[in-house]
Amino acid sequence: MKIATLNPFMRTLTFFVFSLLLFGSCKEVSKAQKEITSAENSEPLASDWIFLFDGTSTEGWRGYNMETLPPGWIIKDSVLTYDTQLGLEQNYKGGKDILYGLEEFENFELYLEWKLPKGGNSGIFYHVKEGYDAPPVVAPEYQLIDDENYASIHDLTAYNTSLGYTEKPEELKPLQQTGADYAMHPPSPNKTLHPVGEWNASKIVFTPSRVEHWLNGELIVSFVPWDAAWEAKKNSDKWKNSPAYGSFKTGYIALQDHASPIWFRNIKIKKL
């Protein structure tokens, strides 16, 4: 039946009901759209990530205090690799630490995957500045090392004794183990570290109010940078004679070679 044939009361009632249905439908569409928008905003967008190494190019990477990559750093099977034999063949005597030199970063989330050989040792640095002897004296380090085997292959006694470790100086100390904020904050003793030769995933989140170290999806270190406790740690141990250590609030991302092979892949960073 057409609306025009209804009496005035029925026409008014029909129009009112139709308006309510239309308004409710619009509200549901609007609500659904808001939920979609909210979900999109809560998830990291692919465009937020800056790939420092994507497996195809070493563009942007160079040696610390250098203009080119040191010998030995190559791409092999889409992996950023330090080949010790290649470095030795070229009789190179300079530094082997490398940095991503296209941009400095302040607050960030850095993600990468890595693996070491037996007895391997490396590290990830941030807020790196050049002009110093090497990244460790100026920049905080996320330690990468073979926790299980390193001390049985390398003699740590003299080094640890020089740092004041008188009890079992031959052992790898918690502040020196994988995931530590090296010589500052030890990692959780319950961390999950995959064996040598297997890939591990690390993440560093830096903000002025909180720094986080993650390993294989687990939070293993958390601290506040530059507060009184941080200053006390910095001035009481390894860095007490390194006045520039950790003082910069922006800088480069760097990777360490420590005379052993090392493999990195999927290196990406997101500004916070």
C-alpha positions as CSV (number, residue, x, y, z in Angstrom):
1,M,0.0,0.0,0.0
2,K,1.4,3.4,-0.9
3,I,1.9,6.0,1.8
4,A,-0.2,8.5,-0.1
5,T,-3.3,6.3,0.5
6,L,-2.9,6.3,4.3
7,N,-4.7,8.6,6.6
8,P,-2.7,11.5,8.1
9,F,-2.1,9.7,11.4
10,M,-0.7,6.6,9.7
11,R,1.5,8.7,7.4
12,T,3.0,10.5,10.4
13,L,3.6,7.2,12.2
14,T,5.2,5.5,9.2
15,F,7.5,8.4,8.6
16,F,8.5,8.5,12.3
17,V,9.4,4.7,12.3
18,F,11.3,5.0,9.0
19,S,13.3,7.9,10.4
20,L,14.3,6.0,13.5
21,L,15.4,3.0,11.5
22,L,17.5,5.3,9.2
23,F,19.1,7.1,12.1
24,G,19.9,3.9,13.9
25,S,21.6,2.5,10.8
26,C,23.7,5.6,10.4
27,K,24.8,5.4,14.0
28,E,25.9,1.8,13.5
29,V,27.9,2.7,10.4
30,S,29.5,5.6,12.3
31,K,30.3,3.3,15.3
32,A,31.8,0.6,13.0
33,Q,33.9,3.2,11.2
34,K,35.2,4.6,14.5
35,E,36.1,1.0,15.6
36,I,38.0,0.4,12.4
37,T,39.9,3.7,12.7
38,S,40.7,3.0,16.3
39,A,42.1,-0.4,15.5
40,E,44.2,0.9,12.6
41,N,45.6,3.6,14.9
42,S,46.5,1.2,17.6
43,E,48.6,-1.1,15.4
44,P,52.1,-0.1,14.1
45,L,51.8,0.8,10.4
46,A,54.4,-0.7,8.0
47,S,55.2,2.9,6.9
48,D,56.3,3.7,10.5
49,W,59.4,1.5,10.2
50,I,62.6,2.6,8.6
51,F,64.6,-0.3,7.4
52,L,68.3,0.2,8.2
53,F,69.1,-3.2,6.5
54,D,66.6,-5.1,4.4
55,G,68.9,-7.8,3.1
56,T,69.6,-6.2,-0.3
57,S,71.9,-3.2,0.3
58,T,74.5,-1.8,2.8
59,E,73.5,1.7,1.8
60,G,74.0,4.1,4.7
61,W,76.4,1.8,6.6
62,R,80.1,2.7,7.1
63,G,82.8,2.2,9.7
64,Y,82.9,4.2,12.8
65,N,84.9,7.4,12.1
66,M,85.1,6.2,8.5
67,E,83.6,6.9,5.1
68,T,83.3,3.2,3.9
69,L,82.7,-0.2,5.4
70,P,85.7,-2.0,6.9
71,P,86.8,-5.1,5.1
72,G,84.9,-8.2,6.2
73,W,81.4,-6.6,6.4
74,I,79.4,-8.1,3.5
75,I,75.9,-9.3,2.5
76,K,75.7,-13.0,2.3
77,D,72.4,-14.9,1.8
78,S,70.5,-11.6,2.5
79,V,72.3,-11.3,5.9
80,L,74.6,-8.5,7.0
81,T,77.7,-10.6,7.9
82,Y,81.1,-10.0,9.4
83,D,83.4,-12.5,7.7
84,T,86.5,-12.7,9.9
85,Q,88.5,-14.6,7.3
86,L,87.8,-12.0,4.7
87,G,88.9,-9.2,7.0
88,L,92.1,-11.0,7.8
89,E,92.9,-11.7,4.2
90,Q,93.0,-7.9,3.5
91,N,95.4,-7.4,6.4
92,Y,93.2,-4.6,7.8
93,K,94.3,-3.1,11.1
94,G,91.6,-0.4,11.8
95,G,88.4,-0.5,13.7
96,K,85.6,-2.8,12.6
97,D,82.6,-1.4,14.3
98,I,80.0,0.0,11.9
99,L,77.1,2.5,12.1
100,Y,74.1,3.5,10.0
101,G,75.2,7.0,9.0
102,L,72.2,8.4,7.1
103,E,70.3,9.6,10.2
104,E,70.6,10.1,13.9
105,F,67.8,8.9,16.2
106,E,66.5,10.3,19.5
107,N,63.5,8.3,20.9
108,F,62.9,5.0,19.1
109,E,62.0,1.4,18.9
110,L,64.8,-0.6,17.3
111,Y,64.3,-4.3,16.2
112,L,66.8,-6.7,14.7
113,E,67.6,-10.4,14.5
114,W,71.1,-11.8,15.1
115,K,73.1,-14.9,15.7
116,L,76.6,-15.7,16.9
117,P,79.1,-18.5,16.6
118,K,80.5,-20.4,19.7
119,G,82.4,-17.9,21.8
120,G,81.1,-15.0,19.8
121,N,80.7,-11.4,21.1
122,S,79.1,-8.3,19.6
123,G,76.8,-5.5,20.6
124,I,74.2,-2.9,19.5
125,F,74.9,0.8,20.3
126,Y,72.6,3.8,20.2
127,H,73.0,7.6,20.5
128,V,76.5,7.0,19.0
129,K,78.7,10.1,18.3
130,E,81.9,9.9,16.3
131,G,85.2,11.4,17.1
132,Y,86.0,9.0,20.0
133,D,88.2,5.9,20.1
134,A,85.2,3.5,19.7
135,P,81.4,3.4,20.3
136,P,81.6,1.8,23.8
137,V,83.2,4.8,25.4
138,V,80.4,7.1,24.3
139,A,77.3,5.0,23.7
140,P,75.1,2.6,25.7
141,E,75.3,-1.0,24.5
142,Y,72.8,-3.9,24.3
143,Q,75.2,-6.8,24.8
144,L,75.3,-9.8,22.5
145,I,77.5,-12.7,23.6
146,D,77.7,-16.4,23.9
147,D,76.7,-16.6,27.5
148,E,77.3,-20.4,27.7
149,N,80.7,-20.7,26.2
150,Y,82.5,-17.4,26.1
151,A,84.3,-17.7,29.4
152,S,85.5,-21.2,28.6
153,I,87.1,-19.9,25.4
154,H,88.4,-16.5,26.5
155,D,90.3,-15.7,29.6
156,L,88.4,-13.0,31.5
157,T,90.4,-13.1,34.7
158,A,92.6,-10.0,34.1
159,Y,89.8,-8.0,32.6
160,N,87.4,-8.7,35.4
161,T,90.0,-8.2,38.1
162,S,90.7,-4.7,36.6
163,L,87.0,-3.9,37.1
164,G,87.1,-5.0,40.8
165,Y,85.6,-8.5,40.4
166,T,87.7,-10.5,43.0
167,E,85.3,-13.4,43.3
168,K,85.5,-15.8,40.4
169,P,86.9,-13.3,38.0
170,E,87.1,-15.9,35.3
171,E,83.3,-16.0,34.9
172,L,81.1,-14.0,32.6
173,K,79.3,-11.6,35.0
174,P,75.6,-10.7,34.7
175,L,76.5,-7.2,33.5
176,Q,78.4,-8.7,30.6
177,Q,75.7,-11.2,29.5
178,T,73.4,-11.1,26.5
179,G,70.7,-8.4,26.8
180,A,72.5,-6.4,29.5
181,D,72.8,-2.7,29.3
182,Y,76.5,-3.4,29.2
183,A,78.3,-2.7,32.6
184,M,75.2,-0.9,33.8
185,H,72.0,-3.1,34.1
186,P,71.9,-6.9,34.1
187,P,69.3,-8.8,32.2
188,S,66.7,-11.0,33.7
189,P,68.2,-14.4,34.8
190,N,65.1,-16.1,33.3
191,K,65.6,-14.8,29.8
192,T,65.2,-17.0,26.7
193,L,68.4,-17.1,24.8
194,H,68.6,-19.4,21.7
195,P,71.8,-21.4,21.3
196,V,74.7,-20.3,19.2
197,G,74.1,-20.7,15.5
198,E,70.3,-20.0,16.0
199,W,68.6,-16.6,15.4
200,N,67.6,-14.4,18.3
201,A,65.3,-11.3,18.1
202,S,66.2,-8.2,20.1
203,K,64.4,-4.9,20.6
204,I,65.5,-1.7,22.3
205,V,62.8,0.9,23.2
206,F,64.3,4.3,24.2
207,T,62.4,7.2,25.7
208,P,63.6,9.8,28.3
209,S,61.4,8.2,30.9
210,R,62.1,4.5,30.3
211,V,64.5,2.3,28.4
212,E,63.6,-1.3,27.6
213,H,65.7,-4.3,26.4
214,W,63.7,-7.1,24.9
215,L,64.9,-10.6,23.9
216,N,62.9,-13.1,21.9
217,G,59.6,-11.3,22.9
218,E,60.4,-10.9,26.6
219,L,61.3,-7.8,28.5
220,I,64.6,-8.5,30.2
221,V,65.9,-5.0,31.2
222,S,64.2,-1.8,32.2
223,F,65.7,1.4,33.6
224,V,65.3,5.2,33.7
225,P,68.1,7.0,31.8
226,W,70.0,9.9,33.4
227,D,68.3,9.8,36.8
228,A,70.2,9.7,40.1
229,A,70.5,5.9,40.1
230,W,71.8,5.9,36.5
231,E,74.4,8.5,37.3
232,A,75.5,6.5,40.4
233,K,76.0,3.4,38.3
234,K,77.8,5.2,35.6
235,N,80.3,6.8,38.0
236,S,80.9,3.7,40.1
237,D,82.1,1.1,37.6
238,K,83.5,0.7,34.1
239,W,82.4,4.1,32.8
240,K,83.6,6.3,35.6
241,N,86.6,7.4,33.5
242,S,84.5,7.9,30.4
243,P,82.8,11.3,30.9
244,A,81.0,11.2,27.6
245,Y,79.4,7.8,28.1
246,G,75.6,7.9,27.7
247,S,75.5,11.7,27.7
248,F,74.1,12.3,24.2
249,K,70.3,12.3,23.7
250,T,70.5,11.6,20.0
251,G,72.9,9.7,17.7
252,Y,73.6,6.9,15.3
253,I,72.8,3.2,15.6
254,A,76.0,1.1,15.5
255,L,77.0,-2.6,15.5
256,Q,80.1,-4.1,17.0
257,D,82.6,-6.5,15.7
258,H,84.5,-8.2,18.5
259,A,86.9,-10.4,16.5
260,S,84.3,-13.0,15.8
261,P,81.8,-13.7,13.0
262,I,78.4,-12.1,13.5
263,W,75.1,-12.2,11.5
264,F,72.3,-9.5,11.4
265,R,69.1,-9.3,9.5
266,N,65.7,-7.4,9.5
267,I,67.2,-4.3,11.1
268,K,64.5,-1.7,11.4
269,I,63.7,1.3,13.6
270,K,60.6,3.3,14.4
271,K,60.7,6.9,15.7
272,L,58.7,7.5,18.9
